[in-house]
Amino acid sequence: MTTSLIDPNRSIKMNLMHEDLARAHMQARLDEARERQRSREMNNARRSARKAERASRRARMELAAAR
């Protein structure tokens, strides 16, 4: 007696398990990509904030020197 005669739905169950696994892997990759994007955005925001601070300090120094 073969396995398919014992459980004729076995191949369907296996296919569904493989699809679930593929879906889980894809979700993990999407989550990682989103996290990298958030990290890049945060780094860009910090860089912009530091640049603005430097410009502000420079403007204050120039204003003080002009008085």
GROMACS elastic network, one bead per residue, 0.5 to 0.9 nm:
[ bonds ]
;  ai    aj funct       b0    kb
    1     4     6  0.84250   500
    1     5     6  0.66429   500
    1     6     6  0.74559   500
    2     5     6  0.54657   500
    2     6     6  0.67078   500
    3     6     6  0.50790   500
    3     7     6  0.62317   500
    3     8     6  0.78075   500
    3    10     6  0.81768   500
    4     7     6  0.51875   500
    4     9     6  0.76472   500
    4    10     6  0.68099   500
    4    11     6  0.79914   500
    5     8     6  0.56932   500
    6    10     6  0.88658   500
    7    10     6  0.55397   500
    7    11     6  0.87153   500
    8    11     6  0.72832   500
    8    12     6  0.83217   500
    9    12     6  0.52285   500
    9    13     6  0.61488   500
    9    14     6  0.86509   500
   10    13     6  0.50392   500
   10    14     6  0.61158   500
   10    15     6  0.85984   500
   11    15     6  0.61178   500
   11    16     6  0.85590   500
   12    15     6  0.51081   500
   12    16     6  0.61936   500
   12    17     6  0.86166   500
   13    16     6  0.50888   500
   13    17     6  0.61610   500
   13    18     6  0.86738   500
   14    17     6  0.50160   500
   14    18     6  0.62195   500
   14    19     6  0.86018   500
   15    18     6  0.50892   500
   15    19     6  0.61674   500
   15    20     6  0.85990   500
   16    20     6  0.61041   500
   16    21     6  0.85462   500
   17    20     6  0.50368   500
   17    21     6  0.61412   500
   17    22     6  0.85919   500
   18    21     6  0.50282   500
   18    22     6  0.61051   500
   18    23     6  0.85225   500
   19    22     6  0.50531   500
   19    23     6  0.60747   500
   19    24     6  0.85547   500
   20    23     6  0.50350   500
   20    24     6  0.61323   500
   20    25     6  0.86487   500
   21    24     6  0.50550   500
   21    25     6  0.62189   500
   21    26     6  0.86134   500
   22    25     6  0.51216   500
   22    26     6  0.61606   500
   22    27     6  0.85845   500
   23    26     6  0.51160   500
   23    27     6  0.61226   500
   23    28     6  0.86116   500
   24    27     6  0.50906   500
   24    28     6  0.61895   500
   24    29     6  0.86927   500
   25    28     6  0.50749   500
   25    29     6  0.62572   500
   25    30     6  0.86459   500
   26    29     6  0.50899   500
   26    30     6  0.61609   500
   26    31     6  0.85811   500
   27    30     6  0.50284   500
   27    31     6  0.60832   500
   27    32     6  0.85848   500
   28    31     6  0.50820   500
   28    32     6  0.61990   500
   28    33     6  0.86363   500
   29    32     6  0.50946   500
   29    33     6  0.61564   500
   29    34     6  0.86069   500
   30    33     6  0.50704   500
   30    34     6  0.61331   500
   30    35     6  0.85720   500
   31    34     6  0.51293   500
   31    35     6  0.61610   500
   31    36     6  0.86668   500
   32    35     6  0.50707   500
   32    36     6  0.61996   500
   32    37     6  0.86065   500
   33    36     6  0.51156   500
   33    37     6  0.61861   500
   33    38     6  0.86751   500
   34    37     6  0.50053   500
   34    38     6  0.61762   500
   34    39     6  0.85480   500
   35    38     6  0.50735   500
   35    39     6  0.61112   500
   35    40     6  0.86224   500
   36    40     6  0.61799   500
   36    41     6  0.86100   500
   37    40     6  0.50779   500
   37    41     6  0.61615   500
   37    42     6  0.85943   500
   38    41     6  0.50280   500
   38    42     6  0.61141   500
   38    43     6  0.85802   500
   39    42     6  0.51154   500
   39    43     6  0.61874   500
   39    44     6  0.86110   500
   40    43     6  0.50726   500
   40    44     6  0.61249   500
   40    45     6  0.85737   500
   41    44     6  0.50561   500
   41    45     6  0.61161   500
   41    46     6  0.86255   500
   42    45     6  0.50324   500
   42    46     6  0.61800   500
   42    47     6  0.85499   500
   43    46     6  0.51361   500
   43    47     6  0.61076   500
   43    48     6  0.85824   500
   44    47     6  0.50328   500
   44    48     6  0.60991   500
   44    49     6  0.85479   500
   45    48     6  0.50945   500
   45    49     6  0.61103   500
   45    50     6  0.86482   500
   46    49     6  0.50411   500
   46    50     6  0.62046   500
   46    51     6  0.85698   500
   47    50     6  0.51981   500
   47    51     6  0.61840   500
   47    52     6  0.86643   500
   48    52     6  0.61245   500
   48    53     6  0.85798   500
   49    52     6  0.50948   500
   49    53     6  0.61778   500
   49    54     6  0.86839   500
   50    53     6  0.50344   500
   50    54     6  0.62285   500
   50    55     6  0.86464   500
   51    54     6  0.51575   500
   51    55     6  0.62461   500
   51    56     6  0.86081   500
   52    55     6  0.50484   500
   52    56     6  0.60679   500
   52    57     6  0.85983   500
   53    56     6  0.50095   500
   53    57     6  0.61430   500
   53    58     6  0.85122   500
   54    57     6  0.51295   500
   54    58     6  0.60775   500
   54    59     6  0.85748   500
   55    58     6  0.50474   500
   55    59     6  0.61133   500
   55    60     6  0.86185   500
   56    59     6  0.51072   500
   56    60     6  0.61887   500
   56    61     6  0.85950   500
   57    60     6  0.51038   500
   57    61     6  0.61217   500
   57    62     6  0.85775   500
   58    61     6  0.51100   500
   58    62     6  0.61442   500
   58    63     6  0.85384   500
   59    62     6  0.50876   500
   59    63     6  0.60240   500
   59    64     6  0.85041   500
   60    63     6  0.50373   500
   60    64     6  0.60475   500
   60    65     6  0.85007   500
   61    64     6  0.50815   500
   61    65     6  0.60790   500
   61    66     6  0.85783   500
   62    65     6  0.50234   500
   62    66     6  0.61096   500
   62    67     6  0.88741   500
   63    66     6  0.51150   500
   63    67     6  0.66031   500
   64    67     6  0.55024   500
